[in-house]
Amino acid sequence: MDFRLSDEHVEFKKLCRRFAAEVIRPIAPRYDRTEEVPWEAIKAAREWGLHGLDHMQRMAADPDGLMTAIYAEELHWGCAGIALAIQGSGLAAAGIAASGTPEQIMRWVPECYGTGDEIKLGAYAVTEPGAGSDVRSLRTTARLDGDEWVLNGTKVFITNGGIADVTVVVATVDPELGYRGQASFVVPKGTPGLRQGKKESKLGIRASHTAEIVLEDCRVPMENLLGGYDKLQRKLERARRGESTGRSSNALATFEMTRPLVGASALGIAQAAYEWTLDYLERTYEGGKPLIEHQRIQQTIADVATEIEAARLLVWRASWMARNGVPLTGGQGSMAKLKAGDVAMWATATCMDLVGPYAQTTDCPLEKWYRDAKIYQIFEGTAQVQRLVISRLQREEYRRRLAEAAELVRSQERAEAAA
């Protein structure tokens, strides 16, 4: 076991921090006000080698799985909204990679990013009114009509919703089967029946475009069904016979791949708030000495630093496990997302308490970081849902250990009887 970052990781971390400091932070206040898509930051990320297919391939080649966590944390240290705008296509690409055939992956993943100087966007459409963290309750339907699928429904709070070049839509094919009757479809930009609904004006992450997507008799060809028709039919037949389909749903599988990344993103906000507060406390005096030298302040600073480090270790462990094929059977991915999201919210609020009244003003960056932090307790599974997932997986793991122990005892008894 080695907790040291490799030289490559260290250099990559420096590159991401420099990009966040030189490109993202100077423009962050403007995009937080205007809520526009920060195209200049996305283009700059491509120029710096931090966006696009080459960047994605570099992340995928990292044997430790830590580059994606470092990347997310450092860009979010700059600005969560702009970082999400840069990274937003990754969820659609992950959905395609998780469910698609090799041919579909080669065809559609590049369309989520664009090639060369061309910038394209992807969107992953799951959440619906009344069905956010609970993907089992999706009402969007997909009906086969000849050699086309007809999609109908409404998706809400979709990153890049309505402006994406590629939208991956999760829909119900057989309502009687619940989540086991769902499938994912690729809907290209400009497809008749696909339109943007309400664009959301949000508390935080305001530079990230979030909107409603409306599907009205939206037709896509058979080849846009991720995984293909034969694979879907086999899955549906197994579900109808009551057999296991291998995993809960394509949407949940995609979220499981991205939860440590979400946790790392939350940590970027917490780290930014912590570092700024340290600097402020060093420069602000009370009783003739810097605030940082007061014991009551030091006690709190120690707690903030410890919580951030603990959350980061959970994120890195889950990232490593996912990259190296170690099953996250104990809910390690959900633990990482839960802990980091809660730490981000708590750390920013605690830093504001240390700073005092100035922290509530828009001149103080803590105000923005506080607004940005809240979403990390909500999206891609609320903190409450993460706790339910962890509890369920922990119970299953405990029962599995009991069964293995019982089988070991029986094996020993059989061996003794045979002797």
Number of C-alpha atoms within 10 A of each C-alpha: 3 5 7 8 12 11 9 11 17 13 12 16 20 14 17 24 21 15 20 23 16 12 16 27 17 12 16 22 18 13 18 22 10 12 20 14 19 23 13 12 20 22 18 16 22 22 13 13 16 24 21 27 19 13 15 16 10 13 18 14 12 15 11 20 20 22 22 21 25 25 25 26 29 28 29 31 27 26 30 30 26 30 28 22 23 27 22 24 27 22 21 26 27 19 30 28 19 17 22 24 16 11 9 19 20 13 13 23 22 17 21 26 27 17 14 10 10 10 17 18 26 31 28 29 27 25 24 22 13 12 15 20 20 16 23 20 17 24 20 22 22 27 16 14 11 9 11 17 22 19 27 21 18 23 27 24 21 22 24 28 28 25 21 25 22 28 28 25 28 28 26 25 23 16 18 10 15 17 23 23 21 25 25 28 27 24 23 18 16 13 12 14 15 23 18 17 16 14 17 16 14 16 14 19 27 28 26 26 27 24 21 23 26 22 22 15 17 19 22 22 16 16 15 20 24 26 22 18 14 9 12 17 12 12 19 20 13 14 17 14 8 10 11 12 14 8 9 13 21 21 23 20 15 21 20 20 19 22 24 31 26 25 33 30 32 34 35 29 32 33 22 21 25 23 13 14 23 16 11 16 18 13 12 13 14 11 7 7 12 14 21 22 13 14 10 11 13 13 11 15 19 10 13 21 15 12 18 21 16 14 25 24 14 23 31 25 18 30 27 19 17 20 16 12 8 11 12 14 13 18 21 24 31 30 23 27 33 30 23 33 30 21 26 34 23 18 27 28 20 19 23 22 13 20 18 9 10 14 20 16 11 11 11 15 18 26 18 26 25 26 17 24 29 20 19 25 24 17 15 22 23 19 21 12 17 24 16 14 17 19 14 15 18 16 12 14 15 13 12 12 12 12 12 12 12 12 12 12 12 12 12 12 12 11 10 9 8 7 6
